[in-house]
Amino acid sequence: MTIFLYVLVLIASVIAFIMMGLDKYYAKQGHWRIAERSLWMIALVGGAPGSWFGMITFRHKTKHAIFQYGMPALTIGWMIVLLFV
């Protein structure tokens, strides 16, 4: 179970990081965007560290308070889960 959770967080984080980068790219190009609901769903299933890192790397969603505080809080939550499993 422990290995599964670590792999889940790793894969979901990579996907979340890519999604943040794509959404930033789409925003600059004026294309259709990735729904915030999708960004939150991948973060909830384990991609919070990747989402947070993507926010910082791409400077994306950093002015939205829900993302500013929610992603770090969710990341800390996942880190606590991983520590105690």
N, CA, C and O atoms as a Tinker XYZ file with bonds, in Angstrom:
   340  protein
     1  N      0.822000   -1.202000    0.000000    73     2
     2  CA     0.000000    0.000000    0.000000    64     1     3
     3  C      0.863000    1.262000    0.000000    63     2     4     5
     4  O      0.550000    2.239000   -0.681000    81     3
     5  N      1.947000    1.230000    0.768000    73     3     6
     6  CA     2.820000    2.397000    0.856000    64     5     7
     7  C      3.436000    2.725000   -0.495000    63     6     8     9
     8  O      3.425000    3.879000   -0.921000    81     7
     9  N      3.971000    1.715000   -1.168000    73     7    10
    10  CA     4.590000    1.926000   -2.482000    64     9    11
    11  C      3.551000    2.479000   -3.455000    63    10    12    13
    12  O      3.846000    3.377000   -4.244000    81    11
    13  N      2.346000    1.943000   -3.394000    73    11    14
    14  CA     1.277000    2.411000   -4.268000    64    13    15
    15  C      1.025000    3.901000   -4.071000    63    14    16    17
    16  O      0.896000    4.636000   -5.050000    81    15
    17  N      0.953000    4.356000   -2.832000    73    15    18
    18  CA     0.697000    5.779000   -2.566000    64    17    19
    19  C      1.838000    6.658000   -3.063000    63    18    20    21
    20  O      1.601000    7.725000   -3.629000    81    19
    21  N      3.074000    6.212000   -2.853000    73    19    22
    22  CA     4.215000    6.988000   -3.347000    64    21    23
    23  C      4.198000    7.091000   -4.870000    63    22    24    25
    24  O      4.449000    8.160000   -5.426000    81    23
    25  N      3.905000    5.992000   -5.535000    73    23    26
    26  CA     3.838000    5.998000   -7.000000    64    25    27
    27  C      2.670000    6.860000   -7.476000    63    26    28    29
    28  O      2.794000    7.596000   -8.454000    81    27
    29  N      1.539000    6.763000   -6.781000    73    27    30
    30  CA     0.370000    7.586000   -7.120000    64    29    31
    31  C      0.708000    9.065000   -7.039000    63    30    32    33
    32  O      0.406000    9.825000   -7.958000    81    31
    33  N      1.330000    9.472000   -5.949000    73    31    34
    34  CA     1.681000   10.888000   -5.775000    64    33    35
    35  C      2.691000   11.314000   -6.837000    63    34    36    37
    36  O      2.584000   12.410000   -7.386000    81    35
    37  N      3.659000   10.467000   -7.126000    73    35    38
    38  CA     4.661000   10.804000   -8.134000    64    37    39
    39  C      4.033000   10.990000   -9.515000    63    38    40    41
    40  O      4.276000   11.999000  -10.177000    81    39
    41  N      3.238000   10.035000   -9.945000    73    39    42
    42  CA     2.616000   10.112000  -11.276000    64    41    43
    43  C      1.620000   11.268000  -11.354000    63    42    44    45
    44  O      1.621000   12.026000  -12.325000    81    43
    45  N      0.778000   11.403000  -10.341000    73    43    46
    46  CA    -0.205000   12.494000  -10.336000    64    45    47
    47  C      0.494000   13.850000  -10.305000    63    46    48    49
    48  O      0.013000   14.804000  -10.917000    81    47
    49  N      1.617000   13.949000   -9.606000    73    47    50
    50  CA     2.347000   15.215000   -9.545000    64    49    51
    51  C      2.946000   15.584000  -10.895000    63    50    52    53
    52  O      2.925000   16.749000  -11.293000    81    51
    53  N      3.470000   14.610000  -11.584000    73    51    54
    54  CA     4.021000   14.877000  -12.926000    64    53    55
    55  C      2.910000   15.350000  -13.854000    63    54    56    57
    56  O      3.086000   16.316000  -14.597000    81    55
    57  N      1.778000   14.678000  -13.813000    73    55    58
    58  CA     0.632000   15.067000  -14.647000    64    57    59
    59  C      0.156000   16.469000  -14.273000    63    58    60    61
    60  O     -0.120000   17.284000  -15.153000    81    59
    61  N      0.058000   16.752000  -12.980000    73    59    62
    62  CA    -0.405000   18.062000  -12.509000    64    61    63
    63  C      0.558000   19.168000  -12.940000    63    62    64    65
    64  O      0.125000   20.243000  -13.354000    81    63
    65  N      1.855000   18.905000  -12.844000    73    63    66
    66  CA     2.854000   19.880000  -13.270000    64    65    67
    67  C      2.686000   20.199000  -14.751000    63    66    68    69
    68  O      2.700000   21.364000  -15.147000    81    67
    69  N      2.528000   19.168000  -15.560000    73    67    70
    70  CA     2.331000   19.357000  -17.002000    64    69    71
    71  C      1.036000   20.123000  -17.272000    63    70    72    73
    72  O      1.001000   21.004000  -18.131000    81    71
    73  N     -0.019000   19.791000  -16.544000    73    71    74
    74  CA    -1.299000   20.490000  -16.722000    64    73    75
    75  C     -1.172000   21.980000  -16.407000    63    74    76    77
    76  O     -1.735000   22.812000  -17.119000    81    75
    77  N     -0.440000   22.322000  -15.353000    73    75    78
    78  CA    -0.234000   23.735000  -15.008000    64    77    79
    79  C      0.523000   24.444000  -16.128000    63    78    80    81
    80  O      0.182000   25.564000  -16.508000    81    79
    81  N      1.546000   23.786000  -16.646000    73    79    82
    82  CA     2.305000   24.380000  -17.742000    64    81    83
    83  C      1.469000   24.568000  -18.996000    63    82    84    85
    84  O      1.537000   25.606000  -19.654000    81    83
    85  N      0.684000   23.557000  -19.316000    73    83    86
    86  CA    -0.192000   23.661000  -20.490000    64    85    87
    87  C     -1.234000   24.757000  -20.322000    63    86    88    89
    88  O     -1.499000   25.516000  -21.255000    81    87
    89  N     -1.821000   24.840000  -19.141000    73    87    90
    90  CA    -2.846000   25.854000  -18.910000    64    89    91
    91  C     -2.248000   27.254000  -19.030000    63    90    92    93
    92  O     -2.886000   28.154000  -19.575000    81    91
    93  N     -1.041000   27.441000  -18.529000    73    91    94
    94  CA    -0.372000   28.736000  -18.662000    64    93    95
    95  C     -0.103000   29.036000  -20.134000    63    94    96    97
    96  O     -0.312000   30.159000  -20.592000    81    95
    97  N      0.357000   28.034000  -20.867000    73    95    98
    98  CA     0.613000   28.206000  -22.296000    64    97    99
    99  C     -0.679000   28.559000  -23.035000    63    98   100   101
   100  O     -0.712000   29.481000  -23.849000    81    99
   101  N     -1.741000   27.810000  -22.735000    73    99   102
   102  CA    -3.028000   28.086000  -23.373000    64   101   103
   103  C     -3.518000   29.491000  -23.040000    63   102   104   105
   104  O     -4.086000   30.169000  -23.897000    81   103
   105  N     -3.304000   29.929000  -21.813000    73   103   106
   106  CA    -3.734000   31.274000  -21.410000    64   105   107
   107  C     -3.006000   32.338000  -22.233000    63   106   108   109
   108  O     -3.619000   33.306000  -22.682000    81   107
   109  N     -1.720000   32.161000  -22.426000    73   107   110
   110  CA    -0.945000   33.128000  -23.215000    64   109   111
   111  C     -1.362000   33.142000  -24.679000    63   110   112   113
   112  O     -1.343000   34.190000  -25.325000    81   111
   113  N     -1.742000   31.968000  -25.206000    73   111   114
   114  CA    -2.105000   31.841000  -26.614000    64   113   115
   115  C     -3.561000   32.210000  -26.885000    63   114   116   117
   116  O     -3.960000   32.360000  -28.040000    81   115
   117  N     -4.353000   32.356000  -25.825000    73   115   118
   118  CA    -5.766000   32.673000  -25.997000    64   117   119
   119  C     -6.608000   31.464000  -26.379000    63   118   120   121
   120  O     -7.705000   31.628000  -26.912000    81   119
   121  N     -6.124000   30.262000  -26.120000    73   119   122
   122  CA    -6.859000   29.039000  -26.440000    64   121   123
   123  C     -7.783000   28.647000  -25.294000    63   122   124   125
   124  O     -7.804000   29.281000  -24.238000    81   123
   125  N     -8.549000   27.577000  -25.536000    73   123   126
   126  CA    -9.375000   26.999000  -24.482000    64   125   127
   127  C     -8.471000   26.571000  -23.345000    63   126   128   129
   128  O     -7.352000   26.108000  -23.568000    81   127
   129  N     -8.956000   26.727000  -22.128000    73   127   130
   130  CA    -8.150000   26.461000  -20.946000    64   129   131
   131  C     -8.544000   25.155000  -20.280000    63   130   132   133
   132  O     -9.620000   24.612000  -20.532000    81   131
   133  N     -7.668000   24.665000  -19.435000    73   131   134
   134  CA    -7.967000   23.510000  -18.598000    64   133   135
   135  C     -8.817000   24.014000  -17.440000    63   134   136   137
   136  O     -8.468000   24.996000  -16.784000    81   135
   137  N     -9.925000   23.343000  -17.194000    73   135   138
   138  CA   -10.845000   23.781000  -16.136000    64   137   139
   139  C    -10.168000   23.715000  -14.769000    63   138   140   141
   140  O     -9.418000   22.783000  -14.482000    81   139
   141  N    -10.444000   24.720000  -13.928000    73   139   142
   142  CA    -9.894000   24.715000  -12.575000    64   141   143
   143  C    -10.312000   23.459000  -11.825000    63   142   144   145
   144  O     -9.558000   22.940000  -11.002000    81   143
   145  N    -11.503000   22.976000  -12.108000    73   143   146
   146  CA   -11.983000   21.745000  -11.471000    64   145   147
   147  C    -11.039000   20.582000  -11.777000    63   146   148   149
   148  O    -10.762000   19.757000  -10.907000    81   147
   149  N    -10.552000   20.522000  -13.005000    73   147   150
   150  CA    -9.609000   19.464000  -13.386000    64   149   151
   151  C     -8.276000   19.623000  -12.665000    63   150   152   153
   152  O     -7.679000   18.636000  -12.234000    81   151
   153  N     -7.809000   20.856000  -12.531000    73   151   154
   154  CA    -6.563000   21.106000  -11.808000    64   153   155
   155  C     -6.693000   20.685000  -10.347000    63   154   156   157
   156  O     -5.763000   20.117000   -9.774000    81   155
   157  N     -7.846000   20.965000   -9.749000    73   155   158
   158  CA    -8.069000   20.578000   -8.351000    64   157   159
   159  C     -8.236000   19.071000   -8.210000    63   158   160   161
   160  O     -7.768000   18.492000   -7.231000    81   159
   161  N     -8.889000   18.431000   -9.160000    73   159   162
   162  CA    -9.103000   16.984000   -9.058000    64   161   163
   163  C     -7.772000   16.229000   -9.109000    63   162   164   165
   164  O     -7.565000   15.300000   -8.328000    81   163
   165  N     -6.880000   16.608000  -10.004000    73   163   166
   166  CA    -5.590000   15.920000  -10.069000    64   165   167
   167  C     -4.792000   16.199000   -8.798000    63   166   168   169
   168  O     -4.049000   15.337000   -8.329000    81   167
   169  N     -4.942000   17.395000   -8.243000    73   167   170
   170  CA    -4.249000   17.716000   -6.984000    64   169   171
   171  C     -4.800000   16.874000   -5.832000    63   170   172   173
   172  O     -4.040000   16.396000   -4.990000    81   171
   173  N     -6.109000   16.697000   -5.798000    73   171   174
   174  CA    -6.733000   15.936000   -4.707000    64   173   175
   175  C     -6.341000   14.466000   -4.712000    63   174   176   177
   176  O     -6.236000   13.850000   -3.651000    81   175
   177  N     -6.124000   13.899000   -5.888000    73   175   178
   178  CA    -5.777000   12.473000   -5.951000    64   177   179
   179  C     -4.277000   12.228000   -5.780000    63   178   180   181
   180  O     -3.812000   11.101000   -5.947000    81   179
   181  N     -3.525000   13.269000   -5.451000    73   179   182
   182  CA    -2.110000   13.087000   -5.168000    64   181   183
   183  C     -1.180000   14.025000   -5.900000    63   182   184   185
   184  O      0.025000   14.014000   -5.652000    81   183
   185  N     -1.707000   14.830000   -6.790000    73   183   186
   186  CA    -0.859000   15.702000   -7.594000    64   185   187
   187  C     -0.601000   17.075000   -7.015000    63   186   188   189
   188  O     -0.089000   17.951000   -7.712000    81   187
   189  N     -0.945000   17.281000   -5.755000    73   187   190
   190  CA    -0.762000   18.593000   -5.134000    64   189   191
   191  C      0.695000   19.076000   -5.168000    63   190   192   193
   192  O      0.931000   20.242000   -5.482000    81   191
   193  N      1.677000   18.222000   -4.856000    73   191   194
   194  CA     3.062000   18.716000   -4.936000    64   193   195
   195  C      3.434000   19.197000   -6.342000    63   194   196   197
   196  O      4.093000   20.227000   -6.490000    81   195
   197  N      3.023000   18.471000   -7.354000    73   195   198
   198  CA     3.302000   18.877000   -8.729000    64   197   199
   199  C      2.565000   20.136000   -9.125000    63   198   200   201
   200  O      3.102000   20.975000   -9.848000    81   199
   201  N      1.333000   20.273000   -8.653000    73   199   202
   202  CA     0.560000   21.487000   -8.931000    64   201   203
   203  C      1.219000   22.700000   -8.306000    63   202   204   205
   204  O      1.352000   23.747000   -8.939000    81   203
   205  N      1.630000   22.545000   -7.054000    73   203   206
   206  CA     2.273000   23.651000   -6.345000    64   205   207
   207  C      3.586000   24.031000   -7.021000    63   206   208   209
   208  O      3.874000   25.212000   -7.213000    81   207
   209  N      4.380000   23.023000   -7.381000    73   207   210
   210  CA     5.641000   23.285000   -8.074000    64   209   211
   211  C      5.377000   23.930000   -9.438000    63   210   212   213
   212  O      6.122000   24.814000   -9.859000    81   211
   213  N      4.324000   23.492000  -10.126000    73   211   214
   214  CA     3.949000   24.086000  -11.409000    64   213   215
   215  C      3.499000   25.535000  -11.265000    63   214   216   217
   216  O      3.802000   26.378000  -12.108000    81   215
   217  N      2.774000   25.810000  -10.189000    73   215   218
   218  CA     2.353000   27.193000   -9.937000    64   217   219
   219  C      3.567000   28.105000   -9.810000    63   218   220   221
   220  O      3.603000   29.198000  -10.375000    81   219
   221  N      4.555000   27.640000   -9.062000    73   219   222
   222  CA     5.759000   28.439000   -8.831000    64   221   223
   223  C      6.591000   28.543000  -10.113000    63   222   224   225
   224  O      7.034000   29.630000  -10.482000    81   223
   225  N      6.799000   27.428000  -10.777000    73   223   226
   226  CA     7.637000   27.386000  -11.981000    64   225   227
   227  C      7.067000   28.245000  -13.106000    63   226   228   229
   228  O      7.795000   29.019000  -13.728000    81   227
   229  N      5.775000   28.111000  -13.368000    73   227   230
   230  CA     5.153000   28.803000  -14.489000    64   229   231
   231  C      4.501000   30.123000  -14.084000    63   230   232   233
   232  O      3.954000   30.833000  -14.928000    81   231
   233  N      4.558000   30.450000  -12.792000    73   231   234
   234  CA     3.878000   31.642000  -12.242000    64   233   235
   235  C      2.428000   31.670000  -12.698000    63   234   236   237
   236  O      1.945000   32.643000  -13.277000    81   235
   237  N      1.764000   30.574000  -12.415000    73   235   238
   238  CA     0.392000   30.396000  -12.877000    64   237   239
   239  C     -0.547000   30.199000  -11.695000    63   238   240   241
   240  O     -0.251000   29.410000  -10.797000    81   239
   241  N     -1.652000   30.888000  -11.682000    73   239   242
   242  CA    -2.676000   30.827000  -10.637000    64   241   243
   243  C     -2.161000   31.353000   -9.295000    63   242   244   245
   244  O     -2.756000   31.074000   -8.254000    81   243
   245  N     -1.077000   32.099000   -9.311000    73   243   246
   246  CA    -0.489000   32.567000   -8.058000    64   245   247
   247  C     -1.236000   33.753000   -7.449000    63   246   248   249
   248  O     -1.012000   34.086000   -6.285000    81   247
   249  N     -2.106000   34.388000   -8.204000    73   247   250
   250  CA    -2.875000   35.520000   -7.667000    64   249   251
   251  C     -4.234000   35.093000   -7.121000    63   250   252   253
   252  O     -4.955000   35.904000   -6.539000    81   251
   253  N     -4.579000   33.834000   -7.307000    73   251   254
   254  CA    -5.845000   33.305000   -6.803000    64   253   255
   255  C     -5.612000   32.794000   -5.381000    63   254   256   257
   256  O     -4.817000   31.879000   -5.167000    81   255
   257  N     -6.301000   33.382000   -4.423000    73   255   258
   258  CA    -6.092000   33.016000   -3.015000    64   257   259
   259  C     -6.353000   31.535000   -2.769000    63   258   260   261
   260  O     -5.643000   30.904000   -1.986000    81   259
   261  N     -7.358000   30.980000   -3.426000    73   259   262
   262  CA    -7.671000   29.561000   -3.219000    64   261   263
   263  C     -6.504000   28.680000   -3.643000    63   262   264   265
   264  O     -6.249000   27.647000   -3.023000    81   263
   265  N     -5.801000   29.075000   -4.686000    73   263   266
   266  CA    -4.629000   28.320000   -5.126000    64   265   267
   267  C     -3.416000   28.647000   -4.252000    63   266   268   269
   268  O     -2.635000   27.756000   -3.917000    81   267
   269  N     -3.255000   29.931000   -3.877000    73   267   270
   270  CA    -2.123000   30.353000   -3.050000    64   269   271
   271  C     -2.058000   29.585000   -1.739000    63   270   272   273
   272  O     -0.982000   29.184000   -1.296000    81   271
   273  N     -3.205000   29.385000   -1.128000    73   271   274
   274  CA    -3.244000   28.729000    0.179000    64   273   275
   275  C     -3.685000   27.274000    0.097000    63   274   276   277
   276  O     -3.267000   26.447000    0.907000    81   275
   277  N     -4.526000   26.963000   -0.878000    73   275   278
   278  CA    -5.059000   25.616000   -0.995000    64   277   279
   279  C     -4.039000   24.586000   -1.442000    63   278   280   281
   280  O     -3.978000   23.494000   -0.879000    81   279
   281  N     -3.234000   24.917000   -2.451000    73   279   282
   282  CA    -2.244000   23.951000   -2.942000    64   281   283
   283  C     -1.166000   23.645000   -1.900000    63   282   284   285
   284  O     -0.838000   22.477000   -1.697000    81   283
   285  N     -0.607000   24.660000   -1.236000    73   283   286
   286  CA     0.361000   24.318000   -0.182000    64   285   287
   287  C     -0.271000   23.491000    0.939000    63   286   288   289
   288  O      0.351000   22.558000    1.446000    81   287
   289  N     -1.492000   23.825000    1.322000    73   287   290
   290  CA    -2.163000   23.074000    2.391000    64   289   291
   291  C     -2.416000   21.629000    1.957000    63   290   292   293
   292  O     -2.209000   20.698000    2.736000    81   291
   293  N     -2.855000   21.449000    0.733000    73   291   294
   294  CA    -3.106000   20.110000    0.219000    64   293   295
   295  C     -1.794000   19.319000    0.089000    63   294   296   297
   296  O     -1.760000   18.119000    0.359000    81   295
   297  N     -0.743000   19.987000   -0.316000    73   295   298
   298  CA     0.569000   19.342000   -0.406000    64   297   299
   299  C      1.036000   18.883000    0.971000    63   298   300   301
   300  O      1.522000   17.762000    1.119000    81   299
   301  N      0.895000   19.732000    1.965000    73   299   302
   302  CA     1.271000   19.360000    3.333000    64   301   303
   303  C      0.428000   18.180000    3.805000    63   302   304   305
   304  O      0.935000   17.270000    4.460000    81   303
   305  N     -0.848000   18.201000    3.473000    73   303   306
   306  CA    -1.720000   17.080000    3.816000    64   305   307
   307  C     -1.242000   15.767000    3.220000    63   306   308   309
   308  O     -1.212000   14.743000    3.902000    81   307
   309  N     -0.868000   15.797000    1.947000    73   307   310
   310  CA    -0.362000   14.593000    1.294000    64   309   311
   311  C      0.964000   14.151000    1.896000    63   310   312   313
   312  O      1.208000   12.952000    2.030000    81   311
   313  N      1.816000   15.090000    2.258000    73   311   314
   314  CA     3.095000   14.736000    2.873000    64   313   315
   315  C      2.866000   14.061000    4.242000    63   314   316   317
   316  O      3.577000   13.123000    4.603000    81   315
   317  N      1.896000   14.536000    4.972000    73   315   318
   318  CA     1.557000   13.914000    6.262000    64   317   319
   319  C      1.039000   12.495000    6.039000    63   318   320   321
   320  O      1.418000   11.568000    6.754000    81   319
   321  N      0.175000   12.336000    5.044000    73   319   322
   322  CA    -0.329000   10.991000    4.725000    64   321   323
   323  C      0.824000   10.049000    4.389000    63   322   324   325
   324  O      0.875000    8.919000    4.873000    81   323
   325  N      1.744000   10.525000    3.561000    73   323   326
   326  CA     2.876000    9.682000    3.156000    64   325   327
   327  C      3.805000    9.361000    4.329000    63   326   328   329
   328  O      4.419000    8.294000    4.366000    81   327
   329  N      3.904000   10.271000    5.269000    73   327   330
   330  CA     4.758000   10.027000    6.438000    64   329   331
   331  C      4.198000    8.943000    7.361000    63   330   332   333
   332  O      4.951000    8.168000    7.950000    81   331
   333  N      2.878000    8.899000    7.477000    73   331   334
   334  CA     2.258000    8.009000    8.448000    64   333   335
   335  C      1.685000    6.725000    7.861000    63   334   336   337
   336  O      1.028000    5.962000    8.570000    81   335
   337  N      1.923000    6.479000    6.589000    73   335   338
   338  CA     1.429000    5.240000    5.982000    64   337   339
   339  C      2.536000    4.222000    5.931000    63   338   340
   340  O      2.327000    3.107000    5.455000    81   339
